[in-house]
Amino acid sequence: MNEELEQILLKVRDLYMRYGIKSITMDDVASNLGISKKTLYKHVKHKDDLVGKFVDYEINIQQQDASCILNSNLNAIEELLMVSKMINHKLKQINPSTEYDLKKYYPQHFLRLLESRRERMYSSIVKNIQKGKKENLYRKDLNDDIIAKLQVSRFESLVNNEVFSIEEFTSPKFFQEIFIYHIRGIANDKGVSFLECKLKSFDIDDITNF
Protein backbone atom coordinates (compact mmCIF):
# COMPACT_ATOMS: atom_id res chain seq x y z
CA MET A 1 0.00 0.00 0.00
CA ASN A 2 1.43 3.37 -1.00
CA GLU A 3 1.66 6.22 1.49
CA GLU A 4 -0.99 8.38 -0.18
CA LEU A 5 -3.59 5.59 -0.12
CA GLU A 6 -2.76 4.84 3.51
CA GLN A 7 -3.39 8.49 4.43
CA ILE A 8 -6.72 8.36 2.60
CA LEU A 9 -7.76 5.21 4.46
CA LEU A 10 -6.67 6.68 7.79
CA LYS A 11 -9.02 9.63 7.26
CA VAL A 12 -11.79 7.42 5.87
CA ARG A 13 -11.56 5.18 8.93
CA ASP A 14 -11.89 8.20 11.19
CA LEU A 15 -14.94 9.45 9.26
CA TYR A 16 -16.64 6.05 9.16
CA MET A 17 -16.03 5.39 12.84
CA ARG A 18 -17.48 8.76 13.78
CA TYR A 19 -20.42 9.11 11.41
CA GLY A 20 -21.13 5.69 9.97
CA ILE A 21 -20.58 4.67 6.35
CA LYS A 22 -23.82 5.47 4.55
CA SER A 23 -23.77 9.20 5.32
CA ILE A 24 -20.17 9.75 4.13
CA THR A 25 -19.99 10.51 0.42
CA MET A 26 -16.97 10.53 -1.85
CA ASP A 27 -17.27 14.32 -1.84
CA ASP A 28 -17.04 14.27 1.96
CA VAL A 29 -13.90 12.15 1.81
CA ALA A 30 -12.21 14.38 -0.76
CA SER A 31 -13.20 17.53 1.14
CA ASN A 32 -11.91 16.24 4.48
CA LEU A 33 -8.63 15.19 2.87
CA GLY A 34 -8.25 18.49 1.05
CA ILE A 35 -7.91 16.76 -2.31
CA SER A 36 -9.97 16.67 -5.49
CA LYS A 37 -12.30 13.78 -6.34
CA LYS A 38 -10.10 13.18 -9.37
CA THR A 39 -7.15 12.52 -7.07
CA LEU A 40 -9.31 10.28 -4.86
CA TYR A 41 -10.41 8.24 -7.89
CA LYS A 42 -6.78 7.54 -8.75
CA HIS A 43 -6.76 5.23 -5.74
CA VAL A 44 -10.33 3.85 -5.66
CA LYS A 45 -12.83 3.15 -8.43
CA HIS A 46 -16.00 3.97 -6.49
CA LYS A 47 -17.42 3.95 -2.96
CA ASP A 48 -17.78 0.17 -2.84
CA ASP A 49 -14.08 -0.12 -3.69
CA LEU A 50 -13.26 2.43 -0.98
CA VAL A 51 -15.30 0.51 1.60
CA GLY A 52 -13.52 -2.69 0.58
CA LYS A 53 -10.12 -1.08 1.08
CA PHE A 54 -11.30 0.35 4.40
CA VAL A 55 -12.23 -3.19 5.53
CA ASP A 56 -8.80 -4.49 4.45
CA TYR A 57 -7.20 -1.68 6.44
CA GLU A 58 -9.36 -2.41 9.48
CA ILE A 59 -8.53 -6.12 9.36
CA ASN A 60 -4.84 -5.27 9.27
CA ILE A 61 -5.15 -2.92 12.27
CA GLN A 62 -7.03 -5.52 14.29
CA GLN A 63 -4.41 -8.15 13.49
CA GLN A 64 -1.64 -5.81 14.62
CA ASP A 65 -3.47 -5.04 17.87
CA ALA A 66 -3.92 -8.75 18.61
CA SER A 67 -0.28 -9.53 17.79
CA CYS A 68 0.94 -6.72 20.02
CA ILE A 69 -0.83 -8.18 23.05
CA LEU A 70 0.04 -11.81 22.27
CA ASN A 71 3.71 -10.93 21.83
CA SER A 72 3.91 -9.02 25.11
CA ASN A 73 5.47 -10.34 28.32
CA LEU A 74 2.10 -10.57 30.08
CA ASN A 75 0.77 -13.79 31.53
CA ALA A 76 -2.52 -15.25 30.29
CA ILE A 77 -4.75 -13.40 32.76
CA GLU A 78 -2.96 -10.10 32.24
CA GLU A 79 -3.45 -10.57 28.49
CA LEU A 80 -7.21 -10.85 28.88
CA LEU A 81 -7.38 -7.81 31.14
CA MET A 82 -5.38 -5.87 28.55
CA VAL A 83 -7.75 -7.02 25.81
CA SER A 84 -10.68 -5.72 27.86
CA LYS A 85 -8.92 -2.34 28.02
CA MET A 86 -8.32 -2.37 24.28
CA ILE A 87 -11.95 -3.17 23.44
CA ASN A 88 -13.27 -0.62 25.90
CA HIS A 89 -10.96 2.04 24.45
CA LYS A 90 -11.97 1.30 20.86
CA LEU A 91 -15.70 1.28 21.63
CA LYS A 92 -15.45 4.90 22.68
CA GLN A 93 -14.21 5.78 19.19
CA ILE A 94 -16.85 3.90 17.20
CA ASN A 95 -20.29 5.00 16.07
CA PRO A 96 -22.61 1.97 16.46
CA SER A 97 -24.03 2.68 13.00
CA THR A 98 -20.66 1.91 11.34
CA GLU A 99 -21.01 -1.86 11.57
CA TYR A 100 -24.77 -1.62 10.94
CA ASP A 101 -24.16 0.28 7.69
CA LEU A 102 -21.47 -2.17 6.65
CA LYS A 103 -23.75 -5.15 7.27
CA LYS A 104 -26.78 -3.63 5.52
CA TYR A 105 -25.25 -1.88 2.52
CA TYR A 106 -21.97 -3.75 1.96
CA PRO A 107 -22.69 -7.34 3.10
CA GLN A 108 -19.81 -8.88 1.13
CA HIS A 109 -17.29 -6.67 2.92
CA PHE A 110 -19.03 -7.18 6.25
CA LEU A 111 -18.67 -10.95 5.88
CA ARG A 112 -14.94 -10.60 5.23
CA LEU A 113 -14.54 -8.52 8.38
CA LEU A 114 -16.70 -10.89 10.40
CA GLU A 115 -14.85 -14.01 9.25
CA SER A 116 -11.46 -12.42 9.87
CA ARG A 117 -12.50 -11.25 13.34
CA ARG A 118 -13.99 -14.65 14.17
CA GLU A 119 -10.88 -16.57 13.09
CA ARG A 120 -8.53 -14.18 14.87
CA MET A 121 -10.59 -14.24 18.06
CA TYR A 122 -10.84 -18.03 18.08
CA SER A 123 -7.09 -18.42 17.51
CA SER A 124 -6.23 -15.85 20.19
CA ILE A 125 -8.49 -17.49 22.77
CA VAL A 126 -7.06 -20.95 22.11
CA LYS A 127 -3.51 -19.60 22.46
CA ASN A 128 -4.47 -17.79 25.66
CA ILE A 129 -5.98 -20.93 27.17
CA GLN A 130 -2.93 -23.01 26.29
CA LYS A 131 -0.68 -20.33 27.76
CA GLY A 132 -2.74 -20.17 30.95
CA LYS A 133 -2.50 -23.94 31.37
CA LYS A 134 1.28 -23.87 30.99
CA GLU A 135 1.49 -21.07 33.55
CA ASN A 136 -0.71 -23.12 35.91
CA LEU A 137 -3.30 -20.34 36.02
CA TYR A 138 -6.10 -22.17 34.16
CA ARG A 139 -7.73 -25.52 34.82
CA LYS A 140 -6.00 -28.38 33.01
CA ASP A 141 -9.29 -30.10 32.12
CA LEU A 142 -10.53 -27.26 29.87
CA ASN A 143 -11.56 -28.15 26.32
CA ASP A 144 -9.77 -25.41 24.37
CA ASP A 145 -11.94 -25.70 21.26
CA ILE A 146 -15.28 -25.59 23.08
CA ILE A 147 -14.28 -22.70 25.38
CA ALA A 148 -12.91 -20.67 22.44
CA LYS A 149 -16.05 -21.21 20.34
CA LEU A 150 -18.23 -20.38 23.32
CA GLN A 151 -16.41 -17.10 23.89
CA VAL A 152 -16.56 -16.16 20.19
CA SER A 153 -20.28 -16.93 20.16
CA ARG A 154 -20.77 -14.85 23.30
CA PHE A 155 -19.08 -11.84 21.76
CA GLU A 156 -21.01 -12.10 18.50
CA SER A 157 -24.32 -12.37 20.35
CA LEU A 158 -23.42 -9.28 22.39
CA VAL A 159 -22.71 -7.23 19.28
CA ASN A 160 -26.10 -8.19 17.83
CA ASN A 161 -28.06 -8.18 21.08
CA GLU A 162 -31.41 -6.60 21.89
CA VAL A 163 -31.02 -6.93 25.66
CA PHE A 164 -28.33 -4.37 26.43
CA SER A 165 -28.81 -0.73 25.55
CA ILE A 166 -26.14 1.18 23.64
CA GLU A 167 -25.31 3.01 26.87
CA GLU A 168 -24.78 -0.27 28.73
CA PHE A 169 -22.88 -1.88 25.87
CA THR A 170 -20.45 1.03 25.62
CA SER A 171 -20.12 1.65 29.36
CA PRO A 172 -16.56 1.54 30.81
CA LYS A 173 -17.18 -1.55 32.93
CA PHE A 174 -19.09 -3.67 30.41
CA PHE A 175 -16.21 -5.62 28.88
CA GLN A 176 -14.33 -5.67 32.17
CA GLU A 177 -17.23 -7.65 33.64
CA ILE A 178 -17.33 -9.98 30.63
CA PHE A 179 -13.64 -10.79 30.84
CA ILE A 180 -13.68 -11.23 34.62
CA TYR A 181 -16.65 -13.58 34.23
CA HIS A 182 -14.72 -15.54 31.58
CA ILE A 183 -11.49 -15.70 33.62
CA ARG A 184 -13.27 -16.91 36.74
CA GLY A 185 -14.79 -19.71 34.70
CA ILE A 186 -11.48 -21.05 33.37
CA ALA A 187 -8.99 -20.17 36.12
CA ASN A 188 -7.85 -22.53 38.85
CA ASP A 189 -7.43 -21.40 42.47
CA LYS A 190 -4.02 -19.91 41.73
CA GLY A 191 -5.44 -18.02 38.74
CA VAL A 192 -8.41 -16.67 40.70
CA SER A 193 -6.08 -15.47 43.46
CA PHE A 194 -3.88 -13.73 40.89
CA LEU A 195 -6.96 -12.13 39.30
CA GLU A 196 -8.19 -10.82 42.65
CA CYS A 197 -4.78 -9.28 43.28
CA LYS A 198 -4.66 -7.61 39.84
CA LEU A 199 -8.18 -6.21 40.14
CA LYS A 200 -7.18 -4.17 43.20
CA SER A 201 -5.18 -1.85 40.94
CA PHE A 202 -6.84 -2.50 37.58
CA ASP A 203 -8.41 0.51 35.85
CA ILE A 204 -10.02 -0.28 32.51
CA ASP A 205 -9.87 3.40 31.51
CA ASP A 206 -6.12 3.63 32.08
CA ILE A 207 -4.46 3.14 28.68
CA THR A 208 -0.97 4.37 29.61
CA ASN A 209 0.34 0.83 29.13
CA PHE A 210 -1.75 0.14 26.05
ZAMARGU-4260 file (C-alpha; in steps of 0.2 Angstrom, whole numbers, plus 5000, padded with zeros to 4 digits):
<rodrens>
0) 5000/5000/5000 | 5007/5017/4995 | 5008/5031/5007 | 4995/5042/4999 | 4982/5028/4999
5) 4986/5024/5018 | 4983/5042/5022 | 4966/5042/5013 | 4961/5026/5022 | 4967/5033/5039
10) 4955/5048/5036 | 4941/5037/5029 | 4942/5026/5045 | 4941/5041/5056 | 4925/5047/5046
15) 4917/5030/5046 | 4920/5027/5064 | 4913/5044/5069 | 4898/5046/5057 | 4894/5028/5050
20) 4897/5023/5032 | 4881/5027/5023 | 4881/5046/5027 | 4899/5049/5021 | 4900/5053/5002
25) 4915/5053/4991 | 4914/5072/4991 | 4915/5071/5010 | 4931/5061/5009 | 4939/5072/4996
30) 4934/5088/5006 | 4940/5081/5022 | 4957/5076/5014 | 4959/5092/5005 | 4960/5084/4988
35) 4950/5083/4973 | 4939/5069/4968 | 4949/5066/4953 | 4964/5063/4965 | 4953/5051/4976
40) 4948/5041/4961 | 4966/5038/4956 | 4966/5026/4971 | 4948/5019/4972 | 4936/5016/4958
45) 4920/5020/4968 | 4913/5020/4985 | 4911/5001/4986 | 4930/4999/4982 | 4934/5012/4995
50) 4923/5003/5008 | 4932/4987/5003 | 4949/4995/5005 | 4943/5002/5022 | 4939/4984/5028
55) 4956/4978/5022 | 4964/4992/5032 | 4953/4988/5047 | 4957/4969/5047 | 4976/4974/5046
60) 4974/4985/5061 | 4965/4972/5071 | 4978/4959/5067 | 4992/4971/5073 | 4983/4975/5089
65) 4980/4956/5093 | 4999/4952/5089 | 5005/4966/5100 | 4996/4959/5115 | 5000/4941/5111
70) 5019/4945/5109 | 5020/4955/5126 | 5027/4948/5142 | 5010/4947/5150 | 5004/4931/5158
75) 4987/4924/5151 | 4976/4933/5164 | 4985/4950/5161 | 4983/4947/5142 | 4964/4946/5144
80) 4963/4961/5156 | 4973/4971/5143 | 4961/4965/5129 | 4947/4971/5139 | 4955/4988/5140
85) 4958/4988/5121 | 4940/4984/5117 | 4934/4997/5130 | 4945/5010/5122 | 4940/5006/5104
90) 4922/5006/5108 | 4923/5025/5113 | 4929/5029/5096 | 4916/5020/5086 | 4899/5025/5080
95) 4887/5010/5082 | 4880/5013/5065 | 4897/5010/5057 | 4895/4991/5058 | 4876/4992/5055
100) 4879/5001/5038 | 4893/4989/5033 | 4881/4974/5036 | 4866/4982/5028 | 4874/4991/5013
105) 4890/4981/5010 | 4887/4963/5015 | 4901/4956/5006 | 4914/4967/5015 | 4905/4964/5031
110) 4907/4945/5029 | 4925/4947/5026 | 4927/4957/5042 | 4916/4946/5052 | 4926/4930/5046
115) 4943/4938/5049 | 4937/4944/5067 | 4930/4927/5071 | 4946/4917/5065 | 4957/4929/5074
120) 4947/4929/5090 | 4946/4910/5090 | 4965/4908/5088 | 4969/4921/5101 | 4958/4913/5114
125) 4965/4895/5111 | 4982/4902/5112 | 4978/4911/5128 | 4970/4895/5136 | 4985/4885/5131
130) 4997/4898/5139 | 4986/4899/5155 | 4987/4880/5157 | 5006/4881/5155 | 5007/4895/5168
135) 4996/4884/5180 | 4983/4898/5180 | 4969/4889/5171 | 4961/4872/5174 | 4970/4858/5165
140) 4954/4850/5161 | 4947/4864/5149 | 4942/4859/5132 | 4951/4873/5122 | 4940/4872/5106
145) 4924/4872/5115 | 4929/4886/5127 | 4935/4897/5112 | 4920/4894/5102 | 4909/4898/5117
150) 4918/4914/5119 | 4917/4919/5101 | 4899/4915/5101 | 4896/4926/5116 | 4905/4941/5109
155) 4895/4940/5092 | 4878/4938/5102 | 4883/4954/5112 | 4886/4964/5096 | 4869/4959/5089
160) 4860/4959/5105 | 4843/4967/5109 | 4845/4965/5128 | 4858/4978/5132 | 4856/4996/5128
165) 4869/5006/5118 | 4873/5015/5134 | 4876/4999/5144 | 4886/4991/5129 | 4898/5005/5128
170) 4899/5008/5147 | 4917/5008/5154 | 4914/4992/5165 | 4905/4982/5152 | 4919/4972/5144
175) 4928/4972/5161 | 4914/4962/5168 | 4913/4950/5153 | 4932/4946/5154 | 4932/4944/5173
180) 4917/4932/5171 | 4926/4922/5158 | 4943/4921/5168 | 4934/4915/5184 | 4926/4901/5174
185) 4943/4895/5167 | 4955/4899/5181 | 4961/4887/5194 | 4963/4893/5212 | 4980/4900/5209
190) 4973/4910/5194 | 4958/4917/5204 | 4970/4923/5217 | 4981/4931/5204 | 4965/4939/5197
195) 4959/4946/5213 | 4976/4954/5216 | 4977/4962/5199 | 4959/4969/5201 | 4964/4979/5216
200) 4974/4991/5205 | 4966/4988/5188 | 4958/5003/5179 | 4950/4999/5163 | 4951/5017/5158
205) 4969/5018/5160 | 4978/5016/5143 | 4995/5022/5148 | 5002/5004/5146 | 4991/5001/5130
</rodrens>
